[in-house]
Amino acid sequence: MPYIGHRHLRNYGDPGYSPLVYFSHTLDPSGKMNRQEKLTLLKNATANVVRGGAAALVALALPPFLVRLLSQDAFGVWSLVLQLSMFVGYLDFGIQTAVGRFVAHANAKGDSEYRDRITSTAFAALTAAGTLAIVGTIGIAALLPHIFKQMPGALIGDARVALLLVAGSLASGLPASVFNGIFVGIQRYELPAMVIGSSRLVSAFTVILVLRAGGGLVSMASAVALCNLASYLIQYLLYRRIVPEARTSIRLASTSAGRELFHYCFSLSIWALGMLLVTGLDLTLVGYFQFSAVAYYAVAASLVTFIGGLQNAVFNVMIPSTAVLQARGASQELGRVMVTATRYGTFLLLFTGLPLIISARYILNFWVGPVYSLHGARILQVLVAANIIRLSATPYAMTLIGTAQQRFATVTVIAEGVANLLASIIAGYLFGAIGVAFGTFIGSLVGIGGNFFYNMRRVTAIDFRISDYIRDGLLRPTACTMPLIVFAGMI
């Protein structure tokens, strides 16, 4: 089938039109993905990689400027402001992901009324969550000197204002994430990729200009907040242009749609809590136990964020595609897609992560200077190793979300999060920043073990054998890179 190009995009305003319905007319009777869907999957993956590439560019290009234009303490405070602001994202409760999945499912069945009820209810829920986030941000800002007792007193006032600006803008944007969910559901990944990627680049460029002009933390936060707000407006305008037939209004919210979202998002919320315990508290713990190492840990974590962002960007596109496969009852195809994606994902993790482990000191020295290299190399190596292990399960997680089976992984996610938090607290108290990093490594082992021995045995809609997953998805790619792994172990 021909690729869906611009001439097909004009049909989005036609009653009953949906790309997924379009696909359904050309299905392979075997239930396998047809050529058109594979092309769309590739296009969506490319869009997500571009979006992730923008985030990666910011993660790689911004720190060298920040560490040279800010004092070590100011850079540490800015890093803490950003991480504390990211807590707002956890109040999404997985609703954006749910919107993408439900919109894809509704469009596949041609039920526009159901789609609008879901998106409107999601919008109402996220409006309430945004209000809660603003109240919580005010509380955290008031408690900053009590949480981070080693933070320099001269920076506390600016840190409070910066936190209110950045976190407040993110809280205001929670309802706008519904529009991104709709774009995902209609498989228009290039739209959020364009908006969010451009926003990050412009935000980073503006921060650099502010710093070079002599601005401080408050000016930087103002620039970031304005870029965030502008991106939400653009998302809304694109939504009205691309899907004019859709209706999203709080008046269309319903209790029945709310119950569906709750049941779907409950497990995702548990996942979000688990991820908060894994990745959302590490820098905060470092700030609590060893504030002087916050800057070093933040630099190392930014490279790890690059790896995780790339992995999620590539495999996030599996959610609507696996939702469609499940709607057809193609459980064997789901298993094949998941195992194949895991194999490619493992290759990607090893080829991006191993160089960082092997050459951590040299990379950091070239990137941010010898002081950060001296204090951050070991932290980087431990964090990269931990995330290679835990991110190898990304395709499996995306398949669970797409098939609405994420509840099977709830126990494992919580086990990893609790193990990570407890290990990070104990090791952080004893060893400081490097102990917090080892907490992440211990948690990753608990998480991957839970997949093999607990939740994979309970999955029903994905037909695969755990032995095939381990052999084809994990061991074969690892064997291909074994010389690098052996060399890394000798460093």
MOMO-V830270 format. One record per residue. N is the residue number from 0. PSI is psi in whole degrees, 0 to 359 (none if undefined). Layout:
[[N,PSI] [N,PSI]]
This chain:
[[0,149] [1,154] [2,142] [3,102] [4,201] [5,330] [6,334] [7,336] [8,334] [9,338] [10,357] [11,334] [12,353] [13,141] [14,131] [15,1] [16,141] [17,137] [18,324] [19,327] [20,321] [21,317] [22,323] [23,341] [24,348] [25,33] [26,146] [27,127] [28,337] [29,349] [30,357] [31,160] [32,132] [33,176] [34,320] [35,315] [36,324] [37,322] [38,319] [39,319] [40,318] [41,319] [42,316] [43,320] [44,319] [45,318] [46,318] [47,325] [48,320] [49,316] [50,314] [51,328] [52,323] [53,316] [54,321] [55,319] [56,318] [57,315] [58,328] [59,324] [60,331] [61,315] [62,319] [63,326] [64,316] [65,317] [66,340] [67,334] [68,349] [69,151] [70,164] [71,319] [72,318] [73,320] [74,320] [75,319] [76,316] [77,319] [78,320] [79,320] [80,317] [81,317] [82,318] [83,325] [84,328] [85,343] [86,332] [87,321] [88,334] [89,342] [90,1] [91,333] [92,23] [93,12] [94,321] [95,317] [96,318] [97,319] [98,314] [99,317] [100,314] [101,323] [102,316] [103,317] [104,318] [105,319] [106,325] [107,332] [108,358] [109,28] [110,86] [111,328] [112,317] [113,318] [114,314] [115,325] [116,318] [117,310] [118,324] [119,319] [120,321] [121,320] [122,317] [123,317] [124,319] [125,334] [126,317] [127,319] [128,321] [129,320] [130,316] [131,321] [132,320] [133,317] [134,316] [135,322] [136,319] [137,319] [138,316] [139,319] [140,321] [141,330] [142,1] [143,309] [144,341] [145,331] [146,316] [147,82] [148,341] [149,358] [150,134] [151,133] [152,329] [153,341] [154,353] [155,316] [156,312] [157,323] [158,320] [159,312] [160,317] [161,319] [162,316] [163,321] [164,309] [165,309] [166,324] [167,320] [168,321] [169,322] [170,321] [171,334] [172,356] [173,313] [174,329] [175,342] [176,343] [177,322] [178,320] [179,322] [180,321] [181,316] [182,320] [183,318] [184,327] [185,11] [186,39] [187,60] [188,337] [189,337] [190,303] [191,329] [192,316] [193,312] [194,309] [195,318] [196,314] [197,320] [198,318] [199,319] [200,314] [201,319] [202,314] [203,316] [204,320] [205,320] [206,317] [207,317] [208,319] [209,315] [210,316] [211,336] [212,3] [213,10] [214,165] [215,205] [216,319] [217,319] [218,319] [219,314] [220,322] [221,318] [222,316] [223,317] [224,317] [225,319] [226,320] [227,312] [228,321] [229,322] [230,325] [231,320] [232,318] [233,320] [234,317] [235,316] [236,321] [237,320] [238,314] [239,330] [240,319] [241,322] [242,65] [243,340] [244,345] [245,149] [246,125] [247,111] [248,142] [249,332] [250,337] [251,357] [252,144] [253,154] [254,326] [255,317] [256,325] [257,320] [258,319] [259,315] [260,320] [261,312] [262,322] [263,318] [264,347] [265,311] [266,321] [267,325] [268,321] [269,319] [270,315] [271,320] [272,316] [273,317] [274,329] [275,318] [276,331] [277,307] [278,346] [279,348] [280,356] [281,309] [282,326] [283,318] [284,320] [285,318] [286,328] [287,315] [288,323] [289,76] [290,328] [291,341] [292,2] [293,315] [294,318] [295,317] [296,321] [297,320] [298,314] [299,317] [300,331] [301,325] [302,323] [303,323] [304,324] [305,315] [306,312] [307,321] [308,320] [309,317] [310,314] [311,324] [312,319] [313,318] [314,355] [315,332] [316,350] [317,340] [318,302] [319,328] [320,317] [321,332] [322,320] [323,318] [324,321] [325,322] [326,332] [327,350] [328,24] [329,69] [330,324] [331,320] [332,323] [333,316] [334,317] [335,316] [336,317] [337,315] [338,318] [339,316] [340,322] [341,320] [342,313] [343,323] [344,321] [345,317] [346,313] [347,317] [348,316] [349,319] [350,340] [351,329] [352,320] [353,319] [354,326] [355,327] [356,314] [357,318] [358,33] [359,311] [360,319] [361,321] [362,313] [363,322] [364,317] [365,324] [366,307] [367,4] [368,165] [369,328] [370,314] [371,327] [372,316] [373,318] [374,345] [375,350] [376,311] [377,322] [378,315] [379,315] [380,316] [381,317] [382,320] [383,314] [384,316] [385,318] [386,335] [387,318] [388,308] [389,327] [390,349] [391,340] [392,5] [393,311] [394,323] [395,316] [396,318] [397,325] [398,320] [399,317] [400,316] [401,329] [402,11] [403,36] [404,20] [405,343] [406,334] [407,339] [408,4] [409,313] [410,318] [411,317] [412,314] [413,320] [414,317] [415,316] [416,315] [417,317] [418,318] [419,312] [420,312] [421,316] [422,321] [423,321] [424,313] [425,309] [426,328] [427,321] [428,321] [429,321] [430,358] [431,219] [432,318] [433,330] [434,321] [435,320] [436,318] [437,333] [438,321] [439,320] [440,315] [441,317] [442,323] [443,323] [444,320] [445,318] [446,313] [447,326] [448,322] [449,325] [450,312] [451,318] [452,352] [453,287] [454,329] [455,333] [456,349] [457,352] [458,136] [459,325] [460,354] [461,114] [462,102] [463,161] [464,136] [465,325] [466,321] [467,320] [468,314] [469,314] [470,305] [471,326] [472,328] [473,311] [474,318] [475,312] [476,323] [477,320] [478,324] [479,332] [480,15] [481,319] [482,319] [483,321] [484,317] [485,316] [486,320] [487,324] [488,342] [489,351] [490,none]]
